[in-house]
Amino acid sequence: MTFEGCMRKIGFLLSLAIVSALLSAVVCLNALSNETGGMVLYGLMSLGFIGGFIVALIVMIKRPQNPVGLMSLYAILEGVAIGAFSLFFELTAYSGIAMQAVFGTMAITAVMYGMYASRIIRPTPAFNKIVGGLVMSILALYLISFFLQLLTPYDVPFLHTAGPYGIALTAFILVVASLTLISDFGFIESGVRYGAPKNMEWYAAFGILMSVLWIYIETVRLLGKLSAYRD
C-alpha cells in the first residue's frame, strides 16, 4: 500500500462518480421537457442512493480481496443519484447551488487535511469510535426517515425542515461527515506505514469517496435549507 496508489484509486473512483453525475443530470434535464421528467429524476435518485447503499453494505460485509468492481459500481450509482439530486436542488432551491456545494466540499476537504497534517485533530482509537458511533446513529436516523416516509405520513422531526433546528441538525451532520475524513486519512497513513496489502488502497479510496460524497450531499442540503429559511 502506497500513498501514490491510494491517490490514483481515489482519482479513479471520483472520476467515475463525477462523470456519471454529469450524465445523470443531462438525462434528467432532457427528460424534464416532457411529462415523464419528474419520474425520471426521482427514479434515478432512488436507484442510485438505494443501489449504492446496498453495494456499500456488500463491500463492508464481504470485504472482497478484489473490490474494484463493486467499488466502481458504487461510484457510478452514487454519481447517478447525485446528478439527479443536484438538479433537483438547482430547480427547487436556486441556480448555482451545486457549484457552491462543490467548492464548499473542496474547501472542507482541504481544511480537514490541513487539520490532520498539522495534528490539530488526530484519529485516535477513541476518536474513531466516537465518529463511527455518530455515523451509525445518523445512518439509523436516515433509514428511519426513509421508512416513515414510505409507510406513514410522518417523518423524523427537523431532519428535512428549513427552520433553525433543521438547519442546526444538518450543520451537525455535515460536521460529522467532515470528521470522517480524519479517520480516512489516518487509515491511509497507518496502512502505508505498516505495509498493508496492496488491495487496501481500494478500501482507502472507497472511504474517501464515501466521505466526500456525503459532505457534498449535506452541503447541498444545508445551502438549500438556508435559502428556504431566508425566503
Secondary structure as the mmCIF struct_conf table of DSSP 4:
data_model
#
loop_
_struct_conf.conf_type_id
_struct_conf.id
_struct_conf.beg_label_comp_id
_struct_conf.beg_label_asym_id
_struct_conf.beg_label_seq_id
_struct_conf.end_label_comp_id
_struct_conf.end_label_asym_id
_struct_conf.end_label_seq_id
HELX_RH_AL_P HELX_RH_AL_P1 PHE A 3 ALA A 31
TURN_TY1_P TURN_TY1_P1 LEU A 32 SER A 33
BEND BEND1 ASN A 34 ASN A 34
TURN_TY1_P TURN_TY1_P2 GLU A 35 THR A 36
HELX_RH_AL_P HELX_RH_AL_P2 GLY A 37 LYS A 62
BEND BEND2 GLN A 65 ASN A 66
HELX_RH_AL_P HELX_RH_AL_P3 VAL A 68 THR A 92
TURN_TY1_P TURN_TY1_P3 ALA A 93 ALA A 93
TURN_TY1_P TURN_TY1_P4 SER A 95 GLY A 96
HELX_RH_AL_P HELX_RH_AL_P4 ILE A 97 ALA A 117
TURN_TY1_P TURN_TY1_P5 SER A 118 ARG A 119
BEND BEND3 ILE A 120 ILE A 121
HELX_RH_AL_P HELX_RH_AL_P5 PRO A 125 LEU A 151
BEND BEND4 THR A 152 PRO A 153
TURN_TY1_P TURN_TY1_P6 PRO A 157 LEU A 159
BEND BEND5 HIS A 160 HIS A 160
BEND BEND6 GLY A 163 GLY A 163
HELX_RH_AL_P HELX_RH_AL_P6 PRO A 164 ARG A 193
TURN_TY1_P TURN_TY1_P7 TYR A 194 GLY A 195
TURN_TY1_P TURN_TY1_P8 LYS A 198 ASN A 199
HELX_RH_AL_P HELX_RH_AL_P7 MET A 200 ARG A 230
#
